[in-house]
Amino acid sequence: MPTPRDLAVVVCTRNRAAMLADALASITSAVPDDVEIVVVDSASDTWETRDVAAASRATYVRSDIRGLSIARDLGLQATDRPLVLFTDDDCVAIDGWIDPVLARFADPTVGAVTGRMLDHTLVGGDEPPAPPRRYTRTIEGLDAGHGAVMAFRRELALELGGFDHVLGAGRRLAGAEDLDMFWRVLDAGYAIVHDPACVIHHMNTRQGDSYTELHLGYGLGLGALANKLVRLRFRVGVATLAILLKRTVGRAVRRGRDPRRGSADRAMLRGIRQGFFAGARLRITGTTFIDEHPPAPTPIDEHVDRDTGRTR
C-alpha cells in the first residue's frame, strides 16, 4: 500500500491569505511530516500568499497567469510524489483524511480517489459516511466527486494532458475542470473511487450575488465540457448534456420559490446553455481545449513591499 511519502497535498489559492493560513494549519496538523505540501499561488496581486506559505512547511510556487487549472497543473509539476491530493484554500482538513486515499490507491486499477466535502455548518450533525463507491464508466465522471478533495496518480494526470486550462475558476468557463479530469481518467480505462471516509470541512459559504455568480460559472464550465464530450464521445456527450439539463431544470422547478437557490439554479441553467455554445467555438487538441486567449499576467502590486507583503 502507498505510504505518506508517496503523497503531495496541493492547495491552489489566490488573494485569500487568511483562509490559506487556516487551511495550511489544519493540513500540517492532520498529515504526517513526510507528506509534501505545495501551495500554488494563482496570480495573487500581493506577496501575502508567499508569506503565509513560508510560515508553514509548504513549498511555494507561483503563476502570474490566473486560472485554477493552470495552478493545478503547476502543482502536478512542482512535485515528484506519485500521488497528488488537491484541496481548496477555504477547506479544513480532518485527522485521518488521507488514510482512505492511500488505501484506495493500493489497487493499481484506480486512477483517482475523491472524498466528501462537508459544509462547516453541518459539522457534528452529519450521518455516518456511506460505503465507498467505485466508478468505471466515462459518463459517471459527473458524479465521481468534487475538486475540493480529489487525488490522482500524478503520471496518469500528466499523460492525459493535465487539467484543461480553459475551464475552472479564474476563467470565463469557471467550472467543471474537476469533472473534466474525472471523465478523462475513466475514459482511459481507470476507475475512480469515492470514499466518504475522506472528509474535509468547507468553511466559506457564499451569499447573495456571489452565490448566484458561482453557479453561473459552474454552468458555463459544465456546458463547455458537454460540448467537448459531444465532439469527442458523441453518445457520452449527448447523454451528459441531457443529464445536466434534466437535473438543473428539476432543481429550478423544485426550488423556484427559494430566492437564493432558485436564482442560482436558473443562473446555472443559463450558464450551461451559454457554455455549450462557447465550447463550440473552441478548438480541441487531444482531450483539452486549446487556450488561445489566456489572461494577461498579474503583476505584484507596486505599492506592496516584495519582502514583507505589506502595503507601503
PAFI-132063 format. One line per 2 residues: number of its first residue (from 0); their letters; for each residue y, x, z of C-alpha. Coordinates in nm, 3 decimals. Example, Ala and Ser with C-alpha at 12.3 -4.5 7.8 and 13.67 -1.06 7.14 Angstrom:
0) as) -0.450,1.230,0.780; -0.106,1.367,0.714 .
% end
This chain:
0) mp) 0.000,0.000,0.000; 0.356,0.122,-0.066 .
2) tp) 0.546,0.265,0.230; 0.917,0.260,0.325 .
4) rd) 0.952,0.596,0.148; 0.885,0.414,-0.179 .
6) la) 1.178,0.175,-0.133; 1.550,0.179,-0.203 .
8) vv) 1.776,-0.108,-0.091; 2.072,-0.158,-0.327 .
10) vc) 2.385,-0.352,-0.229; 2.633,-0.429,-0.507 .
12) tr) 2.985,-0.510,-0.389; 3.346,-0.550,-0.496 .
14) nr) 3.655,-0.568,-0.274; 3.469,-0.708,0.028 .
16) aa) 3.466,-0.413,0.267; 3.442,-0.617,0.587 .
18) ml) 3.142,-0.814,0.461; 2.983,-0.495,0.334 .
20) ad) 3.018,-0.331,0.674; 2.829,-0.619,0.839 .
22) al) 2.562,-0.614,0.568; 2.506,-0.239,0.600 .
24) as) 2.491,-0.259,0.979; 2.217,-0.520,0.954 .
26) it) 2.025,-0.329,0.688; 2.031,0.005,0.870 .
28) sa) 1.907,-0.163,1.188; 1.636,-0.361,1.008 .
30) vp) 1.473,-0.089,0.796; 1.318,0.249,0.883 .
32) dd) 1.526,0.563,0.832; 1.315,0.669,0.535 .
34) ve) 1.427,0.367,0.329; 1.707,0.475,0.095 .
36) iv) 2.024,0.261,0.098; 2.256,0.260,-0.203 .
38) vv) 2.598,0.094,-0.224; 2.722,0.028,-0.576 .
40) ds) 3.096,-0.032,-0.593; 3.163,-0.267,-0.884 .
42) as) 3.520,-0.164,-0.967; 3.692,-0.227,-0.635 .
44) dt) 4.063,-0.154,-0.653; 4.082,0.048,-0.328 .
46) we) 3.866,0.316,-0.164; 3.771,0.091,0.129 .
48) tr) 3.424,0.029,-0.012; 3.360,0.402,-0.032 .
50) dv) 3.478,0.448,0.326; 3.250,0.174,0.458 .
52) aa) 2.953,0.329,0.279; 3.041,0.673,0.414 .
54) as) 3.047,0.535,0.769; 2.685,0.431,0.726 .
56) ra) 2.396,0.634,0.589; 2.426,0.478,0.246 .
58) ty) 2.467,0.662,-0.082; 2.782,0.553,-0.266 .
60) vr) 2.816,0.516,-0.643; 3.100,0.352,-0.834 .
62) sd) 3.151,0.178,-1.165; 3.504,0.147,-1.300 .
64) ir) 3.377,-0.140,-1.518; 3.324,-0.459,-1.320 .
66) gl) 3.015,-0.673,-1.363; 2.720,-0.740,-1.135 .
68) si) 2.459,-0.649,-1.397; 2.636,-0.320,-1.469 .
70) ar) 2.633,-0.247,-1.096; 2.267,-0.342,-1.062 .
72) dl) 2.177,-0.100,-1.341; 2.371,0.177,-1.169 .
74) gl) 2.166,0.103,-0.859; 1.844,0.147,-1.057 .
76) qa) 1.972,0.476,-1.196; 2.102,0.607,-0.861 .
78) td) 1.757,0.630,-0.702; 1.419,0.770,-0.791 .
80) rp) 1.230,0.543,-0.550; 0.961,0.343,-0.733 .
82) lv) 1.064,0.012,-0.572; 1.420,-0.124,-0.563 .
84) lf) 1.523,-0.418,-0.345; 1.857,-0.584,-0.424 .
86) td) 2.062,-0.785,-0.176; 2.423,-0.900,-0.158 .
88) dd) 2.719,-0.788,0.048; 2.752,-1.131,0.212 .
90) cv) 2.397,-1.128,0.345; 2.250,-1.009,0.673 .
92) ai) 1.905,-0.851,0.682; 1.645,-0.963,0.934 .
94) dg) 1.395,-0.740,1.115; 1.074,-0.712,0.916 .
96) wi) 1.226,-0.843,0.592; 1.090,-0.554,0.383 .
98) dp) 0.732,-0.579,0.511; 0.625,-0.865,0.280 .
100) vl) 0.791,-0.691,-0.013; 0.593,-0.371,0.036 .
102) ar) 0.272,-0.566,0.094; 0.305,-0.766,-0.229 .
104) fa) 0.362,-0.456,-0.440; 0.018,-0.330,-0.336 .
106) dp) -0.101,-0.547,-0.624; -0.036,-0.348,-0.945 .
108) tv) 0.000,-0.669,-1.149; 0.309,-0.770,-0.950 .
110) ga) 0.632,-0.664,-1.120; 0.880,-0.829,-0.885 .
112) vt) 0.894,-0.982,-0.538; 1.152,-1.230,-0.412 .
114) gr) 1.232,-1.369,-0.070; 1.414,-1.654,0.100 .
116) ml) 1.791,-1.679,0.140; 1.878,-1.892,0.443 .
118) dh) 2.232,-2.018,0.495; 2.366,-1.892,0.826 .
120) tl) 2.443,-2.249,0.935; 2.069,-2.323,0.929 .
122) vg) 1.958,-2.019,1.129; 1.738,-2.128,1.416 .
124) gd) 1.668,-2.470,1.272; 1.460,-2.383,0.969 .
126) ep) 1.095,-2.476,0.939; 0.818,-2.214,0.927 .
128) pa) 0.806,-2.045,0.586; 0.588,-2.192,0.314 .
130) pp) 0.297,-1.988,0.177; 0.379,-1.724,-0.085 .
132) rr) 0.381,-1.842,-0.445; 0.275,-1.642,-0.747 .
134) yt) 0.447,-1.697,-1.084; 0.291,-1.584,-1.411 .
136) rt) 0.440,-1.798,-1.691; 0.766,-1.699,-1.859 .
138) ie) 0.930,-2.037,-1.802; 0.865,-2.005,-1.428 .
140) gl) 1.139,-1.744,-1.411; 1.374,-2.034,-1.342 .
142) da) 1.211,-2.089,-1.002; 1.094,-1.739,-0.911 .
144) gh) 1.371,-1.652,-0.669; 1.731,-1.555,-0.612 .
146) ga) 1.934,-1.241,-0.677; 2.032,-1.214,-0.309 .
148) vm) 1.684,-1.086,-0.224; 1.476,-0.957,-0.514 .
150) af) 1.276,-0.640,-0.564; 1.142,-0.474,-0.879 .
152) rr) 0.927,-0.188,-0.989; 1.204,0.047,-1.094 .
154) el) 1.034,0.189,-1.403; 0.946,-0.158,-1.527 .
156) al) 1.304,-0.283,-1.490; 1.431,0.019,-1.684 .
158) el) 1.165,-0.019,-1.954; 1.276,-0.381,-2.002 .
160) gg) 1.630,-0.262,-2.075; 1.778,-0.315,-1.731 .
162) fd) 1.996,-0.612,-1.645; 2.186,-0.795,-1.916 .
164) hv) 2.545,-0.670,-1.882; 2.694,-0.985,-2.035 .
166) lg) 2.552,-1.204,-1.757; 2.639,-1.223,-1.389 .
168) ag) 2.936,-1.218,-1.155; 3.240,-1.036,-1.288 .
170) rr) 3.186,-1.163,-1.641; 3.271,-1.496,-1.804 .
172) la) 2.900,-1.588,-1.817; 2.895,-1.544,-1.443 .
174) ga) 2.537,-1.624,-1.352; 2.164,-1.606,-1.436 .
176) ed) 2.135,-1.227,-1.457; 1.864,-1.251,-1.191 .
178) ld) 1.671,-1.528,-1.372; 1.708,-1.338,-1.698 .
180) mf) 1.532,-1.037,-1.545; 1.266,-1.263,-1.394 .
182) wr) 1.172,-1.413,-1.730; 1.154,-1.071,-1.891 .
184) vl) 0.924,-0.942,-1.615; 0.699,-1.245,-1.664 .
186) da) 0.716,-1.223,-2.042; 0.600,-0.861,-2.017 .
188) gy) 0.277,-0.983,-1.854; 0.358,-0.911,-1.488 .
190) ai) 0.353,-1.157,-1.200; 0.637,-1.238,-0.961 .
192) vh) 0.555,-1.326,-0.601; 0.800,-1.531,-0.396 .
194) dp) 0.725,-1.464,-0.030; 0.932,-1.681,0.208 .
196) ac) 0.840,-1.447,0.496; 1.100,-1.208,0.348 .
198) vi) 1.424,-1.359,0.482; 1.793,-1.274,0.464 .
200) hh) 2.079,-1.480,0.605; 2.363,-1.576,0.373 .
202) mn) 2.694,-1.556,0.561; 2.956,-1.662,0.304 .
204) tr) 2.980,-2.035,0.226; 3.240,-2.113,-0.039 .
206) qg) 3.458,-2.419,-0.018; 3.684,-2.626,-0.242 .
208) ds) 3.775,-2.498,-0.585; 3.592,-2.170,-0.520 .
210) yt) 3.264,-2.360,-0.475; 3.318,-2.552,-0.798 .
212) el) 3.412,-2.236,-0.990; 3.098,-2.066,-0.860 .
214) hl) 2.880,-2.339,-1.009; 3.072,-2.337,-1.335 .
216) gy) 2.993,-1.966,-1.360; 2.628,-2.030,-1.280 .
218) gl) 2.617,-2.290,-1.555; 2.778,-2.058,-1.809 .
220) gl) 2.518,-1.792,-1.739; 2.231,-2.040,-1.747 .
222) ga) 2.346,-2.185,-2.078; 2.372,-1.841,-2.236 .
224) la) 2.027,-1.749,-2.103; 1.882,-2.068,-2.252 .
226) nk) 2.035,-1.980,-2.588; 1.884,-1.632,-2.573 .
228) lv) 1.543,-1.777,-2.495; 1.568,-2.025,-2.782 .
230) rl) 1.631,-1.734,-3.017; 1.362,-1.505,-2.875 .
232) rf) 1.094,-1.751,-2.750; 1.177,-2.082,-2.914 .
234) rv) 0.940,-2.311,-2.724; 1.019,-2.148,-2.391 .
236) gv) 1.390,-2.169,-2.466; 1.384,-2.537,-2.558 .
238) at) 1.175,-2.619,-2.251; 1.411,-2.416,-2.031 .
240) la) 1.718,-2.595,-2.164; 1.551,-2.933,-2.115 .
242) il) 1.463,-2.848,-1.753; 1.816,-2.723,-1.680 .
244) lk) 1.977,-3.036,-1.821; 1.734,-3.274,-1.651 .
246) rt) 1.778,-3.110,-1.310; 2.155,-3.079,-1.332 .
248) vg) 2.211,-3.432,-1.460; 1.977,-3.565,-1.191 .
250) ra) 2.168,-3.386,-0.915; 2.502,-3.502,-1.057 .
252) vr) 2.384,-3.865,-1.052; 2.233,-3.847,-0.704 .
254) rg) 2.534,-3.672,-0.552; 2.806,-3.829,-0.763 .
256) rd) 2.988,-3.970,-0.461; 2.987,-3.637,-0.276 .
258) pr) 3.327,-3.484,-0.362; 3.208,-3.127,-0.304 .
260) rg) 2.860,-3.126,-0.451; 2.925,-3.383,-0.720 .
262) sa) 3.215,-3.179,-0.855; 3.001,-2.863,-0.850 .
264) dr) 2.715,-3.036,-1.035; 2.948,-3.161,-1.305 .
266) am) 3.100,-2.814,-1.338; 2.755,-2.661,-1.377 .
268) lr) 2.661,-2.913,-1.644; 2.981,-2.834,-1.831 .
270) gi) 2.908,-2.464,-1.792; 2.555,-2.495,-1.933 .
272) rq) 2.693,-2.658,-2.246; 2.972,-2.403,-2.290 .
274) gf) 2.745,-2.112,-2.207; 2.484,-2.218,-2.461 .
276) fa) 2.737,-2.209,-2.744; 2.894,-1.888,-2.612 .
278) ga) 2.550,-1.727,-2.616; 2.505,-1.830,-2.979 .
280) rl) 2.798,-1.607,-3.071; 2.646,-1.300,-2.907 .
282) ri) 2.417,-1.056,-3.082; 2.091,-0.951,-2.918 .
284) tg) 1.920,-0.614,-2.904; 1.567,-0.618,-2.767 .
286) tt) 1.589,-0.884,-2.496; 1.951,-0.837,-2.387 .
288) fi) 2.284,-0.943,-2.531; 2.500,-0.671,-2.685 .
290) de) 2.803,-0.620,-2.462; 3.065,-0.587,-2.736 .
292) hp) 3.366,-0.665,-2.517; 3.318,-0.512,-2.170 .
294) pa) 3.603,-0.545,-1.919; 3.867,-0.275,-1.908 .
296) pt) 3.820,-0.010,-1.638; 3.970,-0.099,-1.299 .
298) pi) 4.176,0.189,-1.161; 4.212,0.252,-0.791 .
300) de) 4.541,0.104,-0.670; 4.809,0.374,-0.694 .
302) hv) 4.952,0.258,-0.364; 4.629,0.321,-0.176 .
304) dr) 4.556,0.663,-0.030; 4.245,0.803,-0.202 .
306) dt) 4.125,0.976,0.113; 4.175,0.700,0.369 .
308) gr) 4.172,0.385,0.158; 4.485,0.270,0.340 .
310) tr) 4.791,0.130,0.170; 5.082,0.374,0.164 .
% end
